[in-house]
Amino acid sequence: MSGQGPEEAAQHHHAGPPPQAQKTQPVSGQGPKEAAQPRRIVQRGLWFEEFETDVVYEHKPGRTITEADNVLFTTLTMNTQALHLDAAFSDALPPFNQRLVNSMFTLSTLIGLSVAQLTQGTIVANLGFSEIAFPKPLFHGDTMYAETVVIGKRESASRPGEGVVTFAHTARNQHGEVVATATRKTLVRLRPDRSGTE
């Protein structure tokens, strides 16, 4: 006898880890399941089939026009019109007595405000503009809001997979006054798979 008590003998007998702590090897092919990947939806405009002719498409957010916007656009496009650049000249000139926002900037912004909702990634090309008008001017600090109505659509006879969509765009200031209108004809892609998926 070594003189060990019952507790010491028990400790030597159970020198390894207790049975419940021992790790078991996973059976091949039974590892943890991979997390299901979420479905992805990419931001885009509308395919030809998705355009409706009986709705008004309202484009948000609006765009507040600053002096920097007006001066930069005007100078980038080599426009020397004093009504856009010369504050002293414009302030003394009736009927507005202040600088006017370049109407080409107004038109460009009107179209730009529609892109995310209507034609982002789905347009082929602009075909032309008509009936452009500027009923009221924009001034520095005004905010422009845009909306669009589809006034015509047809599939192209000469370009399979594409269609012609005609838009009537309208811009309003923060008071609801119309500051610009334009009709735009575009070439738009048909839905690639015609299956109704994204």
ROROTI-642854 format. One record per residue (C-alpha): residue in one letter; x, y, z; residue number from 1. Coordinates in Angstrom, 3 decimals, padded with zeros to 6 digits, always signed. Layout:
% ROROTI-642854
<residu A | east X | north Y | up Z | num NUM>;
...
//
This chain:
% ROROTI-642854
<residu M | east +000.000 | north +000.000 | up +000.000 | num 1>;
<residu S | east +001.334 | north +003.446 | up -000.844 | num 2>;
<residu G | east -000.640 | north +005.168 | up +001.860 | num 3>;
<residu Q | east -002.896 | north +007.011 | up -000.635 | num 4>;
<residu G | east -006.398 | north +007.831 | up +000.551 | num 5>;
<residu P | east -009.521 | north +007.079 | up -001.519 | num 6>;
<residu E | east -009.683 | north +010.640 | up -002.962 | num 7>;
<residu E | east -006.054 | north +010.575 | up -004.136 | num 8>;
<residu A | east -006.548 | north +007.180 | up -005.746 | num 9>;
<residu A | east -009.626 | north +008.496 | up -007.557 | num 10>;
<residu Q | east -007.682 | north +011.479 | up -008.891 | num 11>;
<residu H | east -004.981 | north +009.204 | up -010.368 | num 12>;
<residu H | east -007.643 | north +006.950 | up -011.895 | num 13>;
<residu H | east -009.345 | north +009.900 | up -013.673 | num 14>;
<residu A | east -006.206 | north +011.726 | up -014.815 | num 15>;
<residu G | east -007.645 | north +012.467 | up -018.300 | num 16>;
<residu P | east -010.508 | north +014.830 | up -019.061 | num 17>;
<residu P | east -013.964 | north +013.727 | up -017.975 | num 18>;
<residu P | east -015.902 | north +011.852 | up -020.668 | num 19>;
<residu Q | east -018.318 | north +014.723 | up -021.349 | num 20>;
<residu A | east -015.415 | north +017.134 | up -022.094 | num 21>;
<residu Q | east -013.798 | north +014.999 | up -024.762 | num 22>;
<residu K | east -014.281 | north +016.318 | up -028.312 | num 23>;
<residu T | east -015.805 | north +014.164 | up -031.003 | num 24>;
<residu Q | east -014.729 | north +014.385 | up -034.640 | num 25>;
<residu P | east -017.504 | north +015.608 | up -036.975 | num 26>;
<residu V | east -018.729 | north +013.137 | up -039.530 | num 27>;
<residu S | east -017.650 | north +014.123 | up -043.044 | num 28>;
<residu G | east -020.276 | north +016.274 | up -044.803 | num 29>;
<residu Q | east -022.071 | north +017.237 | up -041.596 | num 30>;
<residu G | east -020.353 | north +020.578 | up -040.875 | num 31>;
<residu P | east -022.341 | north +023.751 | up -040.070 | num 32>;
<residu K | east -024.621 | north +024.904 | up -042.874 | num 33>;
<residu E | east -023.599 | north +028.020 | up -044.794 | num 34>;
<residu A | east -025.813 | north +031.068 | up -044.191 | num 35>;
<residu A | east -028.276 | north +031.634 | up -047.027 | num 36>;
<residu Q | east -027.219 | north +034.578 | up -049.219 | num 37>;
<residu P | east -029.805 | north +037.417 | up -049.417 | num 38>;
<residu R | east -031.345 | north +038.270 | up -052.765 | num 39>;
<residu R | east -029.745 | north +041.359 | up -054.303 | num 40>;
<residu I | east -031.733 | north +044.179 | up -055.913 | num 41>;
<residu V | east -029.662 | north +046.681 | up -057.881 | num 42>;
<residu Q | east -030.907 | north +050.263 | up -058.113 | num 43>;
<residu R | east -031.957 | north +051.021 | up -061.679 | num 44>;
<residu G | east -034.404 | north +052.899 | up -063.831 | num 45>;
<residu L | east -037.371 | north +051.330 | up -065.604 | num 46>;
<residu W | east -037.345 | north +048.887 | up -068.496 | num 47>;
<residu F | east -039.490 | north +049.798 | up -071.494 | num 48>;
<residu E | east -042.320 | north +047.512 | up -070.343 | num 49>;
<residu E | east -042.475 | north +049.165 | up -066.917 | num 50>;
<residu F | east -043.234 | north +052.687 | up -068.106 | num 51>;
<residu E | east -046.867 | north +053.718 | up -067.629 | num 52>;
<residu T | east -048.641 | north +056.451 | up -069.552 | num 53>;
<residu D | east -051.330 | north +057.238 | up -066.983 | num 54>;
<residu V | east -049.190 | north +058.292 | up -064.010 | num 55>;
<residu V | east -047.086 | north +061.260 | up -062.891 | num 56>;
<residu Y | east -043.574 | north +060.281 | up -061.813 | num 57>;
<residu E | east -042.472 | north +062.614 | up -058.996 | num 58>;
<residu H | east -038.702 | north +062.827 | up -058.533 | num 59>;
<residu K | east -037.206 | north +063.322 | up -055.069 | num 60>;
<residu P | east -035.258 | north +064.950 | up -053.552 | num 61>;
<residu G | east -035.356 | north +068.410 | up -055.037 | num 62>;
<residu R | east -032.230 | north +070.462 | up -055.778 | num 63>;
<residu T | east -031.462 | north +073.812 | up -054.170 | num 64>;
<residu I | east -029.540 | north +075.966 | up -056.639 | num 65>;
<residu T | east -026.577 | north +077.935 | up -055.301 | num 66>;
<residu E | east -024.517 | north +080.826 | up -056.649 | num 67>;
<residu A | east -021.576 | north +078.413 | up -057.017 | num 68>;
<residu D | east -023.698 | north +076.076 | up -059.184 | num 69>;
<residu N | east -024.664 | north +078.905 | up -061.498 | num 70>;
<residu V | east -021.221 | north +080.481 | up -061.826 | num 71>;
<residu L | east -019.427 | north +077.153 | up -062.309 | num 72>;
<residu F | east -021.839 | north +075.865 | up -064.970 | num 73>;
<residu T | east -021.833 | north +079.188 | up -066.804 | num 74>;
<residu T | east -018.066 | north +079.479 | up -066.904 | num 75>;
<residu L | east -017.516 | north +075.802 | up -067.751 | num 76>;
<residu T | east -019.710 | north +076.247 | up -070.813 | num 77>;
<residu M | east -017.898 | north +079.445 | up -071.928 | num 78>;
<residu N | east -021.022 | north +081.571 | up -071.449 | num 79>;
<residu T | east -020.126 | north +085.197 | up -070.726 | num 80>;
<residu Q | east -023.698 | north +086.403 | up -070.180 | num 81>;
<residu A | east -023.590 | north +089.145 | up -067.536 | num 82>;
<residu L | east -027.051 | north +088.189 | up -066.255 | num 83>;
<residu H | east -025.451 | north +085.055 | up -064.785 | num 84>;
<residu L | east -022.062 | north +086.430 | up -063.707 | num 85>;
<residu D | east -022.137 | north +090.177 | up -063.004 | num 86>;
<residu A | east -023.999 | north +090.943 | up -059.769 | num 87>;
<residu A | east -023.680 | north +094.743 | up -060.005 | num 88>;
<residu F | east -024.963 | north +094.772 | up -063.583 | num 89>;
<residu S | east -027.849 | north +092.388 | up -062.854 | num 90>;
<residu D | east -028.920 | north +094.102 | up -059.619 | num 91>;
<residu A | east -029.423 | north +097.368 | up -061.506 | num 92>;
<residu L | east -031.349 | north +095.807 | up -064.385 | num 93>;
<residu P | east -035.159 | north +095.435 | up -064.183 | num 94>;
<residu P | east -037.388 | north +093.555 | up -064.032 | num 95>;
<residu F | east -035.568 | north +090.965 | up -061.897 | num 96>;
<residu N | east -032.794 | north +093.118 | up -060.360 | num 97>;
<residu Q | east -030.663 | north +090.097 | up -059.566 | num 98>;
<residu R | east -028.708 | north +087.413 | up -061.367 | num 99>;
<residu L | east -030.625 | north +084.642 | up -063.143 | num 100>;
<residu V | east -029.765 | north +080.967 | up -063.046 | num 101>;
<residu N | east -028.461 | north +079.845 | up -066.440 | num 102>;
<residu S | east -031.442 | north +078.275 | up -068.231 | num 103>;
<residu M | east -029.226 | north +075.506 | up -069.652 | num 104>;
<residu F | east -028.362 | north +074.550 | up -066.075 | num 105>;
<residu T | east -032.075 | north +074.537 | up -065.276 | num 106>;
<residu L | east -032.768 | north +072.210 | up -068.206 | num 107>;
<residu S | east -029.879 | north +069.884 | up -067.355 | num 108>;
<residu T | east -030.948 | north +069.656 | up -063.728 | num 109>;
<residu L | east -034.554 | north +068.993 | up -064.709 | num 110>;
<residu I | east -033.435 | north +065.963 | up -066.712 | num 111>;
<residu G | east -030.912 | north +064.910 | up -064.092 | num 112>;
<residu L | east -033.543 | north +064.827 | up -061.350 | num 113>;
<residu S | east -035.449 | north +062.181 | up -063.331 | num 114>;
<residu V | east -032.572 | north +059.780 | up -063.958 | num 115>;
<residu A | east -032.562 | north +057.678 | up -060.774 | num 116>;
<residu Q | east -036.281 | north +056.908 | up -061.007 | num 117>;
<residu L | east -036.662 | north +056.517 | up -064.773 | num 118>;
<residu T | east -033.542 | north +055.767 | up -066.813 | num 119>;
<residu Q | east -030.611 | north +054.804 | up -064.577 | num 120>;
<residu G | east -028.893 | north +051.949 | up -066.448 | num 121>;
<residu T | east -031.856 | north +051.327 | up -068.762 | num 122>;
<residu I | east -031.544 | north +054.092 | up -071.356 | num 123>;
<residu V | east -029.670 | north +053.588 | up -074.622 | num 124>;
<residu A | east -029.600 | north +057.214 | up -075.768 | num 125>;
<residu N | east -031.406 | north +060.530 | up -075.902 | num 126>;
<residu L | east -032.938 | north +060.987 | up -079.346 | num 127>;
<residu G | east -033.908 | north +064.623 | up -079.081 | num 128>;
<residu F | east -035.591 | north +067.482 | up -077.226 | num 129>;
<residu S | east -038.528 | north +069.648 | up -078.266 | num 130>;
<residu E | east -040.987 | north +072.159 | up -076.830 | num 131>;
<residu I | east -038.519 | north +073.523 | up -074.280 | num 132>;
<residu A | east -039.807 | north +076.513 | up -072.311 | num 133>;
<residu F | east -038.818 | north +078.570 | up -069.252 | num 134>;
<residu P | east -041.986 | north +080.307 | up -068.006 | num 135>;
<residu K | east -040.245 | north +081.780 | up -064.934 | num 136>;
<residu P | east -036.584 | north +082.212 | up -064.008 | num 137>;
<residu L | east -034.721 | north +080.523 | up -061.181 | num 138>;
<residu F | east -032.683 | north +082.567 | up -058.719 | num 139>;
<residu H | east -029.865 | north +081.682 | up -056.358 | num 140>;
<residu G | east -031.338 | north +079.846 | up -053.367 | num 141>;
<residu D | east -034.394 | north +078.521 | up -055.195 | num 142>;
<residu T | east -035.166 | north +074.808 | up -054.979 | num 143>;
<residu M | east -036.192 | north +072.890 | up -058.076 | num 144>;
<residu Y | east -038.573 | north +069.920 | up -058.026 | num 145>;
<residu A | east -039.226 | north +067.758 | up -061.072 | num 146>;
<residu E | east -041.928 | north +065.448 | up -062.363 | num 147>;
<residu T | east -042.416 | north +063.474 | up -065.552 | num 148>;
<residu V | east -045.302 | north +062.080 | up -067.588 | num 149>;
<residu V | east -044.809 | north +059.435 | up -070.282 | num 150>;
<residu I | east -046.663 | north +060.745 | up -073.326 | num 151>;
<residu G | east -045.746 | north +057.967 | up -075.754 | num 152>;
<residu K | east -044.010 | north +054.601 | up -076.049 | num 153>;
<residu R | east -043.508 | north +052.065 | up -078.817 | num 154>;
<residu E | east -041.133 | north +049.206 | up -079.523 | num 155>;
<residu S | east -038.446 | north +049.995 | up -082.085 | num 156>;
<residu A | east -038.980 | north +048.438 | up -085.522 | num 157>;
<residu S | east -035.292 | north +048.667 | up -086.412 | num 158>;
<residu R | east -033.607 | north +047.938 | up -083.068 | num 159>;
<residu P | east -034.750 | north +044.677 | up -081.439 | num 160>;
<residu G | east -034.761 | north +044.761 | up -077.662 | num 161>;
<residu E | east -035.269 | north +048.522 | up -077.505 | num 162>;
<residu G | east -038.188 | north +050.927 | up -077.516 | num 163>;
<residu V | east -038.856 | north +054.646 | up -077.935 | num 164>;
<residu V | east -040.232 | north +056.432 | up -074.869 | num 165>;
<residu T | east -041.250 | north +060.103 | up -074.950 | num 166>;
<residu F | east -041.224 | north +062.082 | up -071.702 | num 167>;
<residu A | east -042.837 | north +065.393 | up -070.767 | num 168>;
<residu H | east -040.703 | north +066.865 | up -067.976 | num 169>;
<residu T | east -041.800 | north +069.713 | up -065.692 | num 170>;
<residu A | east -039.744 | north +071.659 | up -063.137 | num 171>;
<residu R | east -041.251 | north +073.769 | up -060.344 | num 172>;
<residu N | east -039.693 | north +076.009 | up -057.745 | num 173>;
<residu Q | east -040.381 | north +075.833 | up -054.009 | num 174>;
<residu H | east -043.539 | north +077.904 | up -054.517 | num 175>;
<residu G | east -044.994 | north +075.435 | up -057.016 | num 176>;
<residu E | east -044.432 | north +077.773 | up -059.974 | num 177>;
<residu V | east -043.416 | north +076.123 | up -063.253 | num 178>;
<residu V | east -039.897 | north +077.211 | up -064.192 | num 179>;
<residu A | east -039.138 | north +074.797 | up -067.045 | num 180>;
<residu T | east -040.797 | north +072.258 | up -069.316 | num 181>;
<residu A | east -039.298 | north +069.969 | up -071.934 | num 182>;
<residu T | east -040.319 | north +067.067 | up -074.135 | num 183>;
<residu R | east -037.630 | north +064.404 | up -074.511 | num 184>;
<residu K | east -037.563 | north +061.365 | up -076.801 | num 185>;
<residu T | east -035.370 | north +058.475 | up -075.631 | num 186>;
<residu L | east -034.345 | north +054.973 | up -076.649 | num 187>;
<residu V | east -034.850 | north +052.552 | up -073.745 | num 188>;
<residu R | east -033.978 | north +048.886 | up -073.310 | num 189>;
<residu L | east -036.673 | north +046.233 | up -073.073 | num 190>;
<residu R | east -036.492 | north +043.915 | up -070.073 | num 191>;
<residu P | east -033.568 | north +041.577 | up -070.815 | num 192>;
<residu D | east -035.287 | north +038.283 | up -069.972 | num 193>;
<residu R | east -038.977 | north +039.264 | up -070.249 | num 194>;
<residu S | east -039.526 | north +037.049 | up -067.166 | num 195>;
<residu G | east -040.516 | north +039.660 | up -064.623 | num 196>;
<residu T | east -037.405 | north +039.247 | up -062.480 | num 197>;
<residu E | east -035.110 | north +042.024 | up -061.328 | num 198>;
//
